[in-house]
């Protein structure tokens, strides 16, 4: 039996359905952690605040746009946030205020400090929310990637500093 040490830190990306923004953020952060050599130290997952897409792959448009930038999302599957996630993850990063509000309502008081918005890690963008591209065109998926890449770059820098 092979022993694999547990990750030192864990992050859950959260949007509504877990088929556009949060799997994109999961895929981008995993890629950037691998490039930084931190992929064995940080666990990354994603989930949604609703269960209507549970078991589905990310939206084909999200997959296509991500793949053009080198991020593979095809193996990811949507799931809903579970009560255990509040204990399991060090940070639960919502894509917008609405999903953060849902997390705050579902979370027990002792874990509230783990709840943040992803774009809190990229204040230079001057935005609070990663907009939902689901009902829009290709530009929306590109905008999501731009925002997520910037925030994930900052996240990786912060984690590198924590681990050094």
Secondary structure, DSSP 8 states (H G I E B T S, - for coil): -------SEEEEEEESSSSSHHHHHHHHHHHHHHHTT-TTTEEEEEEESS-TTTT----HHHHHHHHHTT---TT----B--TTHHHH-SEEEESSHHHHHHHHHHS-GGGGGGEEEGGGG-GGG--S-----TTS-HHHHHHHHHHHHHHHHHHHHHHHHHH-
